[in-house]
């Protein structure tokens, strides 16, 4: 299983709007014939960081699960730009994000 992971840094005040977007429009845009699962996750805590919950920014990830790395790359070619355009409509241009392809071992 391969996971196309996009992690965004979101201001705490935009958290609810991000979750609404990720569960709604982003999920629709991410849909493809090869998509096996779609998840939204967040960093809940950092060990040893007692002030983590007070930080003004939160990390959220959208994770799309695929059977192969070629399916991830195909999704990137066909869906990534549309997903980021959708993000820009909701949250503005130039998001702070990074994308990775993970492999489940």
C-alpha positions in Angstrom: 0.0 0.0 0.0 1.2 3.5 -0.9 0.1 6.7 0.7 0.1 10.1 -1.1 0.4 12.4 1.9 0.0 16.1 1.8 0.7 17.9 5.1 -0.5 21.5 5.5 0.4 24.0 8.2 -2.8 25.8 9.2 -3.4 28.7 11.6 -5.4 27.5 14.6 -8.2 30.0 13.8 -8.7 28.3 10.3 -8.8 24.7 11.7 -12.5 24.2 11.4 -12.6 25.6 7.9 -9.7 23.4 6.9 -11.5 20.3 8.2 -14.7 21.2 6.5 -12.8 21.6 3.2 -10.8 18.4 3.7 -14.0 16.3 4.4 -16.0 17.9 1.6 -14.6 19.5 -1.5 -11.1 18.1 -1.1 -12.4 14.6 -0.8 -14.4 14.9 -3.9 -11.5 16.4 -5.8 -9.2 13.6 -4.6 -11.5 10.8 -5.8 -10.1 8.7 -8.6 -10.6 5.2 -9.9 -7.4 4.0 -8.2 -8.1 5.6 -4.8 -8.4 2.9 -2.1 -8.9 5.1 1.0 -8.9 8.8 2.0 -8.0 10.0 5.5 -7.5 13.3 7.3 -5.1 13.2 10.2 -3.5 15.8 12.6 -0.5 15.9 14.9 -2.1 15.4 18.4 1.0 16.0 20.5 4.8 16.2 20.5 6.4 14.2 23.3 8.0 16.6 25.8 6.3 19.7 24.4 3.8 20.8 27.1 2.9 23.9 25.2 2.1 22.1 21.9 -1.7 22.7 22.3 -1.1 26.4 22.6 0.7 26.8 19.3 -0.9 29.1 16.8 -0.4 26.7 13.9 -1.5 23.1 13.5 -0.4 20.4 11.1 -3.0 18.5 9.1 -2.5 15.8 6.5 -4.7 14.5 3.8 -3.8 10.9 3.0 -4.8 9.0 -0.2 -4.1 5.3 -0.2 -3.2 3.5 -3.5 -2.1 0.0 -4.5 1.1 1.1 -6.3 3.5 4.0 -6.6 2.5 4.4 -10.2 -1.1 5.0 -9.0 0.2 7.7 -6.7 2.1 9.3 -9.6 -0.9 9.1 -11.8 -3.0 10.8 -9.1 -0.4 13.5 -8.8 -0.6 14.2 -12.6 -4.4 14.2 -12.8 -5.6 15.5 -9.4 -2.9 17.4 -7.5 -3.3 20.7 -9.3 -7.1 20.7 -9.0 -6.8 19.9 -5.3 -4.4 22.8 -4.7 -6.7 25.1 -6.7 -9.6 24.0 -4.5 -7.4 24.7 -1.4 -6.6 28.2 -2.7 -10.3 29.0 -3.1 -11.0 28.2 0.5 -7.8 29.3 2.2 -5.9 31.6 -0.2 -2.9 31.0 -2.4 0.6 29.8 -1.5 -0.1 27.3 1.2 2.6 26.1 3.5 2.6 22.4 2.7 4.7 19.4 1.7 3.8 16.3 -0.2 5.3 12.8 0.1 4.6 9.3 -1.1 4.8 6.8 1.8 5.0 3.1 1.6 3.3 0.9 4.2 5.6 -1.9 5.3 
